[in-house]
Amino acid sequence: MKLFLVLGGILGFLFVSIGAFGAHALAARLESTGYAAQFQTGVQYHMIHAIAIVGVAILMNHLPSTGLLTGAGWSFFIGIILFSGSLYALSLTGIRVLGAITPIGGLAFLVGWVLIVAAAIID
């Protein structure tokens, strides 16, 4: 439980920092390369799922199916790394093959949400 609060807090700090860095220091570069939208999508999903990880930590105090919730928290974490991370890397390097990793991160996000539903149903 505390682990997911810490991870959520760190990831929340990072999404604010990365988003601000992209909006200010990288704005001209991202616009000129045409990758601003991809970078913004990475930040948006990063934000949503950092908050979801904090939510998982809170739910672990209220639902007995902590194994499912633990899986959800790790799925969100992996999703942020793969989905948002691949979009950040693609946006900064222009290496398009990195975009092939993005759907795997999206699948990890979906697994996390399914595990939350399963945890609620089993309760």
Secondary structure as UniProt FT lines:
FT   HELIX           2..24
FT   HELIX           27..33
FT   HELIX           36..59
FT   TURN            60..62
FT   HELIX           66..79
FT   HELIX           80..84
FT   HELIX           85..93
FT   HELIX           96..100
FT   HELIX           102..122
//
